[in-house]
Amino acid sequence: MRLVSIDRALWVIATLLILGVLYVARLFLLPIVMSVLFALTLSPMVRVARRRGIPNAITASALVVSVSFLAIAAVYLLSGPVVAFVERAPVIMLEVNRKLEHLRTPLENVSRASKQLSELSAGEPDPSVQDVRVEEPGLIVEAADEMLTFGGIALVTVVLTLFLLVYNTLIYEKIVQAVPRFSDKKVAVQTIHEIEREISRYLLSITLINLGLGIAVAVAMWLLEMPSPYLWGIMAAALNFMPYVGAIIGAIVLALVALVSIEPVGQAMLVPLVYLFLTSVEGQFITPAVVGNRLSLNPLVIVIAVAFWAWIWGIAGVLVAVPLLIIARILSEQLPALAALGHAISLAAVRQSESE
Protein backbone atom coordinates (compact mmCIF):
# COMPACT_ATOMS: atom_id res chain seq x y z
CA MET A 1 0.00 0.00 0.00
CA ARG A 2 2.84 2.31 0.85
CA LEU A 3 4.56 1.56 -2.47
CA VAL A 4 1.38 2.45 -4.37
CA SER A 5 1.14 5.81 -2.62
CA ILE A 6 4.81 6.50 -3.41
CA ASP A 7 4.23 5.67 -7.08
CA ARG A 8 1.25 8.03 -7.20
CA ALA A 9 3.27 10.78 -5.56
CA LEU A 10 6.03 10.29 -8.13
CA TRP A 11 3.51 10.49 -10.97
CA VAL A 12 2.08 13.71 -9.54
CA ILE A 13 5.55 15.24 -9.18
CA ALA A 14 6.49 14.20 -12.72
CA THR A 15 3.27 15.69 -14.10
CA LEU A 16 3.86 18.98 -12.30
CA LEU A 17 7.44 19.09 -13.59
CA ILE A 18 6.28 18.49 -17.17
CA LEU A 19 3.66 21.23 -16.87
CA GLY A 20 6.27 23.60 -15.47
CA VAL A 21 8.68 22.86 -18.30
CA LEU A 22 5.96 23.33 -20.93
CA TYR A 23 5.06 26.72 -19.47
CA VAL A 24 8.51 28.07 -18.65
CA ALA A 25 10.12 26.88 -21.90
CA ARG A 26 7.20 27.84 -24.15
CA LEU A 27 9.25 30.31 -26.21
CA PHE A 28 11.72 27.50 -26.92
CA LEU A 29 9.24 24.66 -27.42
CA LEU A 30 6.58 26.52 -29.42
CA PRO A 31 8.62 27.09 -32.62
CA ILE A 32 9.81 23.47 -32.45
CA VAL A 33 6.25 22.13 -32.24
CA MET A 34 5.02 24.50 -34.97
CA SER A 35 7.90 23.59 -37.31
CA VAL A 36 7.30 19.86 -36.76
CA LEU A 37 3.61 20.28 -37.65
CA PHE A 38 4.45 22.31 -40.76
CA ALA A 39 7.09 19.75 -41.77
CA LEU A 40 4.62 16.88 -41.31
CA THR A 41 2.13 18.75 -43.49
CA LEU A 42 4.58 19.44 -46.33
CA SER A 43 6.68 16.26 -46.17
CA PRO A 44 4.43 14.22 -48.51
CA MET A 45 4.95 16.87 -51.21
CA VAL A 46 8.71 16.74 -50.70
CA ARG A 47 8.65 12.95 -50.96
CA VAL A 48 6.63 13.01 -54.20
CA ALA A 49 9.04 15.54 -55.71
CA ARG A 50 12.05 13.44 -54.64
CA ARG A 51 10.63 10.41 -56.46
CA ARG A 52 10.59 12.55 -59.61
CA GLY A 53 14.24 13.47 -59.19
CA ILE A 54 13.83 16.89 -57.55
CA PRO A 55 16.18 17.34 -54.56
CA ASN A 56 14.69 17.94 -51.12
CA ALA A 57 16.42 21.31 -50.80
CA ILE A 58 14.75 22.73 -53.90
CA THR A 59 11.26 21.50 -53.04
CA ALA A 60 11.56 22.48 -49.38
CA SER A 61 12.83 25.96 -50.23
CA ALA A 62 10.03 26.51 -52.76
CA LEU A 63 7.36 25.37 -50.30
CA VAL A 64 8.68 27.38 -47.35
CA VAL A 65 9.13 30.53 -49.45
CA SER A 66 5.63 30.18 -50.93
CA VAL A 67 3.94 29.69 -47.55
CA SER A 68 5.94 32.55 -46.02
CA PHE A 69 5.03 34.84 -48.92
CA LEU A 70 1.33 34.04 -48.56
CA ALA A 71 1.51 34.68 -44.80
CA ILE A 72 3.30 38.01 -45.28
CA ALA A 73 0.84 39.05 -47.99
CA ALA A 74 -2.12 38.23 -45.72
CA VAL A 75 -0.59 40.23 -42.85
CA TYR A 76 0.04 43.17 -45.19
CA LEU A 77 -3.52 43.14 -46.52
CA LEU A 78 -4.89 42.98 -42.99
CA SER A 79 -2.61 45.63 -41.52
CA GLY A 80 -4.49 48.62 -42.93
CA PRO A 81 -8.03 47.65 -41.87
CA VAL A 82 -6.82 46.33 -38.51
CA VAL A 83 -4.98 49.57 -37.70
CA ALA A 84 -8.05 51.57 -38.71
CA PHE A 85 -10.25 49.35 -36.55
CA VAL A 86 -7.91 49.74 -33.54
CA GLU A 87 -7.92 53.52 -33.98
CA ARG A 88 -11.72 53.51 -34.01
CA ALA A 89 -11.97 51.16 -31.02
CA PRO A 90 -12.58 53.93 -28.42
CA VAL A 91 -15.29 55.46 -30.60
CA ILE A 92 -16.85 52.04 -31.12
CA MET A 93 -16.92 51.33 -27.38
CA LEU A 94 -18.47 54.73 -26.64
CA GLU A 95 -21.16 54.12 -29.23
CA VAL A 96 -21.85 50.64 -27.88
CA ASN A 97 -22.15 52.04 -24.36
CA ARG A 98 -24.59 54.68 -25.61
CA LYS A 99 -26.80 52.10 -27.32
CA LEU A 100 -26.72 49.79 -24.31
CA GLU A 101 -27.28 52.60 -21.79
CA HIS A 102 -30.62 51.22 -20.66
CA LEU A 103 -28.95 47.91 -19.78
CA ARG A 104 -25.92 49.50 -18.16
CA THR A 105 -27.76 51.83 -15.77
CA PRO A 106 -29.10 49.12 -13.39
CA LEU A 107 -25.65 47.53 -13.24
CA GLU A 108 -24.06 50.87 -12.39
CA ASN A 109 -26.57 51.40 -9.58
CA VAL A 110 -25.67 48.02 -8.09
CA SER A 111 -21.97 48.76 -8.44
CA ARG A 112 -22.35 52.19 -6.83
CA ALA A 113 -24.28 50.74 -3.88
CA SER A 114 -21.66 48.02 -3.40
CA LYS A 115 -18.89 50.63 -3.44
CA GLN A 116 -20.68 52.74 -0.84
CA LEU A 117 -21.11 49.73 1.44
CA SER A 118 -17.42 48.85 1.15
CA GLU A 119 -16.44 52.45 1.97
CA LEU A 120 -18.67 52.46 5.03
CA SER A 121 -17.25 49.18 6.28
CA ALA A 122 -13.68 50.31 5.69
CA GLY A 123 -14.10 53.67 7.42
CA GLU A 124 -12.51 56.97 6.50
CA PRO A 125 -9.13 56.73 4.73
CA ASP A 126 -6.07 57.77 6.75
CA PRO A 127 -4.57 60.94 5.17
CA SER A 128 -1.12 60.04 6.50
CA VAL A 129 -1.05 56.85 4.42
CA GLN A 130 0.55 57.35 1.04
CA ASP A 131 -0.91 55.67 -2.01
CA VAL A 132 1.85 53.87 -3.90
CA ARG A 133 1.14 52.78 -7.45
CA VAL A 134 3.31 50.82 -9.82
CA GLU A 135 3.04 52.07 -13.38
CA GLU A 136 2.49 49.32 -15.90
CA PRO A 137 4.17 49.44 -19.31
CA GLY A 138 2.25 51.35 -21.93
CA LEU A 139 0.12 49.64 -24.54
CA ILE A 140 2.54 50.57 -27.31
CA VAL A 141 5.50 49.08 -25.42
CA GLU A 142 3.58 45.84 -24.75
CA ALA A 143 2.48 45.63 -28.39
CA ALA A 144 6.07 46.14 -29.57
CA ASP A 145 7.32 43.40 -27.24
CA GLU A 146 4.62 41.02 -28.48
CA MET A 147 5.48 41.78 -32.10
CA LEU A 148 9.18 41.13 -31.48
CA THR A 149 8.38 37.85 -29.73
CA PHE A 150 6.02 36.79 -32.52
CA GLY A 151 8.58 37.72 -35.17
CA GLY A 152 11.29 35.71 -33.43
CA ILE A 153 9.05 32.66 -33.10
CA ALA A 154 8.00 32.94 -36.76
CA LEU A 155 11.62 33.23 -37.95
CA VAL A 156 12.79 30.23 -35.92
CA THR A 157 9.76 28.24 -37.10
CA VAL A 158 10.53 28.97 -40.76
CA VAL A 159 14.21 28.00 -40.41
CA LEU A 160 13.45 24.80 -38.49
CA THR A 161 10.74 23.81 -40.98
CA LEU A 162 13.19 24.24 -43.85
CA PHE A 163 15.81 22.04 -42.18
CA LEU A 164 13.26 19.38 -41.22
CA LEU A 165 12.02 19.18 -44.81
CA VAL A 166 15.52 19.06 -46.30
CA TYR A 167 16.79 16.39 -43.92
CA ASN A 168 13.56 14.48 -43.28
CA THR A 169 14.94 11.32 -44.91
CA LEU A 170 17.99 11.35 -42.66
CA ILE A 171 15.85 12.01 -39.59
CA TYR A 172 13.56 9.09 -40.39
CA GLU A 173 16.55 6.81 -40.94
CA LYS A 174 17.94 7.74 -37.52
CA ILE A 175 14.57 7.03 -35.90
CA VAL A 176 14.33 3.63 -37.57
CA GLN A 177 17.93 2.76 -36.63
CA ALA A 178 17.15 3.52 -32.99
CA VAL A 179 14.44 0.81 -32.99
CA PRO A 180 16.03 -2.59 -32.17
CA ARG A 181 13.71 -5.18 -33.76
CA PHE A 182 12.93 -5.40 -37.49
CA SER A 183 9.18 -5.72 -36.92
CA ASP A 184 9.27 -2.60 -34.78
CA LYS A 185 11.23 -0.78 -37.49
CA LYS A 186 8.44 -1.50 -39.94
CA VAL A 187 5.82 -0.25 -37.47
CA ALA A 188 7.88 2.90 -36.84
CA VAL A 189 8.04 3.71 -40.57
CA GLN A 190 4.31 3.08 -40.99
CA THR A 191 3.50 5.23 -37.97
CA ILE A 192 5.62 8.14 -39.23
CA HIS A 193 4.05 8.02 -42.68
CA GLU A 194 0.55 7.75 -41.22
CA ILE A 195 1.16 10.77 -38.98
CA GLU A 196 2.41 12.70 -42.01
CA ARG A 197 -0.60 11.68 -44.09
CA GLU A 198 -3.20 12.42 -41.41
CA ILE A 199 -1.71 15.75 -40.30
CA SER A 200 -1.27 16.86 -43.91
CA ARG A 201 -4.79 15.81 -44.79
CA TYR A 202 -6.27 17.53 -41.76
CA LEU A 203 -4.41 20.84 -42.02
CA LEU A 204 -4.81 21.18 -45.78
CA SER A 205 -8.51 20.24 -45.62
CA ILE A 206 -9.17 22.62 -42.75
CA THR A 207 -7.32 25.41 -44.58
CA LEU A 208 -9.50 24.98 -47.67
CA ILE A 209 -12.67 24.77 -45.55
CA ASN A 210 -11.70 27.93 -43.66
CA LEU A 211 -11.06 29.77 -46.92
CA GLY A 212 -14.53 28.80 -48.08
CA LEU A 213 -15.99 29.92 -44.75
CA GLY A 214 -14.14 33.23 -45.07
CA ILE A 215 -15.63 33.82 -48.52
CA ALA A 216 -19.13 32.96 -47.25
CA VAL A 217 -18.77 35.29 -44.25
CA ALA A 218 -17.45 38.12 -46.46
CA VAL A 219 -20.42 37.79 -48.81
CA ALA A 220 -22.85 37.65 -45.87
CA MET A 221 -21.30 40.74 -44.26
CA TRP A 222 -21.54 42.59 -47.59
CA LEU A 223 -25.22 41.70 -47.88
CA LEU A 224 -25.77 42.88 -44.29
CA GLU A 225 -24.02 46.18 -45.14
CA MET A 226 -21.13 45.71 -42.71
CA PRO A 227 -18.06 47.92 -43.34
CA SER A 228 -14.96 46.20 -44.80
CA PRO A 229 -16.69 42.85 -45.42
CA TYR A 230 -13.49 41.21 -46.70
CA LEU A 231 -11.84 41.98 -43.36
CA TRP A 232 -14.46 39.95 -41.52
CA GLY A 233 -14.08 37.14 -44.04
CA ILE A 234 -10.34 36.97 -43.39
CA MET A 235 -10.99 37.17 -39.66
CA ALA A 236 -13.46 34.28 -39.86
CA ALA A 237 -11.00 32.13 -41.84
CA ALA A 238 -8.21 32.81 -39.33
CA LEU A 239 -10.32 32.36 -36.19
CA ASN A 240 -11.80 29.10 -37.44
CA PHE A 241 -8.43 27.41 -36.92
CA MET A 242 -9.29 27.69 -33.21
CA PRO A 243 -12.07 25.14 -32.54
CA TYR A 244 -15.13 26.55 -30.75
CA VAL A 245 -13.18 29.51 -29.32
CA GLY A 246 -12.76 31.19 -32.71
CA ALA A 247 -16.49 31.26 -33.45
CA ILE A 248 -17.26 32.86 -30.07
CA ILE A 249 -14.56 35.53 -30.46
CA GLY A 250 -15.69 36.33 -34.01
CA ALA A 251 -19.34 36.65 -32.96
CA ILE A 252 -18.45 39.05 -30.13
CA VAL A 253 -16.30 41.26 -32.37
CA LEU A 254 -18.94 41.38 -35.11
CA ALA A 255 -21.67 42.15 -32.57
CA LEU A 256 -19.74 45.17 -31.27
CA VAL A 257 -18.99 46.51 -34.75
CA ALA A 258 -22.56 45.88 -35.95
CA LEU A 259 -24.01 47.85 -33.02
CA VAL A 260 -22.07 50.89 -34.21
CA SER A 261 -22.46 50.40 -37.96
CA ILE A 262 -26.05 49.22 -38.41
CA GLU A 263 -29.38 50.65 -37.30
CA PRO A 264 -31.59 49.55 -35.56
CA VAL A 265 -30.15 47.29 -32.85
CA GLY A 266 -32.36 44.36 -33.86
CA GLN A 267 -30.98 44.37 -37.40
CA ALA A 268 -27.43 44.74 -36.06
CA MET A 269 -27.86 41.54 -34.05
CA LEU A 270 -28.47 39.65 -37.29
CA VAL A 271 -24.74 39.96 -38.03
CA PRO A 272 -23.44 37.74 -35.19
CA LEU A 273 -26.38 35.37 -35.64
CA VAL A 274 -25.59 34.87 -39.33
CA TYR A 275 -21.91 34.41 -38.47
CA LEU A 276 -22.72 31.76 -35.85
CA PHE A 277 -25.08 30.05 -38.32
CA LEU A 278 -22.34 29.82 -40.97
CA THR A 279 -19.74 28.53 -38.50
CA SER A 280 -22.24 26.00 -37.13
CA VAL A 281 -23.01 24.68 -40.62
CA GLU A 282 -19.27 24.39 -41.28
CA GLY A 283 -18.56 22.64 -37.99
CA GLN A 284 -21.53 20.27 -37.95
CA PHE A 285 -21.84 19.30 -41.62
CA ILE A 286 -19.06 20.47 -43.96
CA THR A 287 -15.97 19.58 -41.90
CA PRO A 288 -17.20 16.09 -40.91
CA ALA A 289 -18.13 15.38 -44.54
CA VAL A 290 -14.77 16.52 -45.92
CA VAL A 291 -12.42 15.32 -43.19
CA GLY A 292 -14.30 12.11 -42.52
CA ASN A 293 -15.02 10.05 -39.44
CA ARG A 294 -11.48 8.73 -39.21
CA LEU A 295 -10.19 12.11 -38.05
CA SER A 296 -13.24 12.83 -35.90
CA LEU A 297 -12.25 13.51 -32.32
CA ASN A 298 -14.25 13.51 -29.12
CA PRO A 299 -15.62 17.10 -28.78
CA LEU A 300 -15.19 17.05 -25.01
CA VAL A 301 -11.52 16.09 -25.38
CA ILE A 302 -11.08 18.85 -27.98
CA VAL A 303 -12.47 21.47 -25.59
CA ILE A 304 -10.24 20.23 -22.77
CA ALA A 305 -7.18 20.18 -25.04
CA VAL A 306 -7.90 23.67 -26.38
CA ALA A 307 -8.32 25.04 -22.84
CA PHE A 308 -5.14 23.30 -21.64
CA TRP A 309 -2.89 24.44 -24.48
CA ALA A 310 -4.39 27.94 -24.36
CA TRP A 311 -3.41 28.07 -20.70
CA ILE A 312 0.10 26.82 -21.47
CA TRP A 313 0.92 28.61 -24.76
CA GLY A 314 -1.85 31.14 -25.38
CA ILE A 315 -3.32 31.55 -28.88
CA ALA A 316 -0.58 29.41 -30.44
CA GLY A 317 -1.57 26.60 -28.07
CA VAL A 318 -5.14 26.77 -29.34
CA LEU A 319 -3.86 26.36 -32.91
CA VAL A 320 -1.75 23.27 -32.17
CA ALA A 321 -4.23 21.55 -29.84
CA VAL A 322 -6.12 19.53 -32.48
CA PRO A 323 -3.03 18.45 -34.51
CA LEU A 324 -1.41 17.22 -31.30
CA LEU A 325 -4.57 15.25 -30.53
CA ILE A 326 -4.42 13.64 -33.97
CA ILE A 327 -0.79 12.62 -33.38
CA ALA A 328 -1.75 11.19 -29.98
CA ARG A 329 -4.60 9.21 -31.54
CA ILE A 330 -2.34 7.71 -34.21
CA LEU A 331 0.30 6.78 -31.64
CA SER A 332 -2.38 5.18 -29.46
CA GLU A 333 -3.35 2.92 -32.38
CA GLN A 334 0.21 1.65 -32.72
CA LEU A 335 1.18 1.44 -29.03
CA PRO A 336 -0.94 -0.90 -26.88
CA ALA A 337 0.01 1.03 -23.75
CA LEU A 338 -1.86 4.07 -25.12
CA ALA A 339 -5.01 2.18 -26.16
CA ALA A 340 -7.09 3.75 -23.39
CA LEU A 341 -6.00 7.22 -24.46
CA GLY A 342 -6.97 6.49 -28.06
CA HIS A 343 -10.39 5.25 -26.96
CA ALA A 344 -11.00 8.51 -25.09
CA ILE A 345 -9.77 10.71 -27.95
CA SER A 346 -11.52 9.03 -30.88
CA LEU A 347 -15.15 9.96 -31.48
CA ALA A 348 -15.64 6.74 -33.45
CA ALA A 349 -14.62 4.69 -30.41
CA VAL A 350 -16.99 6.64 -28.18
CA ARG A 351 -19.89 6.09 -30.63
CA GLN A 352 -19.05 2.39 -30.85
CA SER A 353 -19.13 2.02 -27.07
CA GLU A 354 -22.46 3.88 -26.92
CA SER A 355 -24.00 1.58 -29.53
CA GLU A 356 -22.87 -1.46 -27.60
C-alpha positions, 0 to 999 in steps of 0.5 A: 500500500505504501509503495502504491502511494509513493508511485502516485506521488512520483507520478504527480511530481512528474506531471507537475514538472512536465507542466512547469517545463511546458510553461517556462520553456514555451518560447523555446518549445513553441517554434519546435512544435510548430515547425514539426507540424508544418514539416509533417504537413509538407513532407508528402509533397517533398517525398513526391518531388524526390521520387521525380528526381527533384532534390529535397532542398529545392522543393523544401525551399520553394514550399517554405518561401511560398507559404511565407510569402502568402503569410506576409501578404495576408498580414500586409492586406490585414494591416491597414483595416486592422490599424483603422479598426484599432484607432476607431476602437474607443469610438466604437466602445463609446457608441456601444455604451450609448446604445446599451445605456438602458442595460448598463444603468441598473448595473451601475446602480448596483456597483455604486451601492456596493462601493458605498457599502465597502467604503462604510465598512472600511471607514474613512481613509487615513490621510497620513497613508501614502498611495503607492502605485506601480506604473504598468508598461504602456500599450505601445511598449507591450504591443512592440514586445509582443510583435518582437516575440512573434517575429522571433518565433516565426523566424525560428519556425521557418528556419526549423521547418526548412531544415526538417524538410531538407533532412527528413529522410535522414531524420527518419533513418535515424529514428528507424535505426534507434528501434532494435527489432525489425518488426518494430522498425516497420511499425515505426516507418508506418507510424511516421508516414501515417502521422504525415498523411493524417496531419497533412490531410487535416491541415490542408482540408481545414485550410480549404474549408476555412477559406470557403468559410471566409468567402461565405462570411465576407459575402454575408457581411456585404449583404448585411451592409457591414463595413470592410466585409473582406476583413471579416471574411479573413478574420473568420477564416483565421479564427476558425483554426481555433475550434469553438473559441474562434467562433465565439470571439468572431461573434463578439467582435462582429456584434460590437462593430454591428451595433455601431455600424447598423441601425436599428439594434435588432438588425445589427444583431443579425450579423453575429447570428448569421456568423454563428449560423455559418460557422455551425453549418461548417462545424456540424456538416461540412468539416465532418463530410470533408475530413471524414469520421477517421479524423473525428475527435471527441468534442469534449476532449477537444475542448479540454485540449484547447483550454489546456494548451491555451493556458500553457501557450496562449493563442498558439496553443489553441492552434496546435491543440487539435493536430497534437490530438491527432498525433496522440490518436495515431500513436495510441493505435500503434502502441498498446500502452496508449489504447485507453488514451486512443479510446477517449480521444476518438469519437468513433470509439466513443460512438461504438461504445455507446451503440454497444 
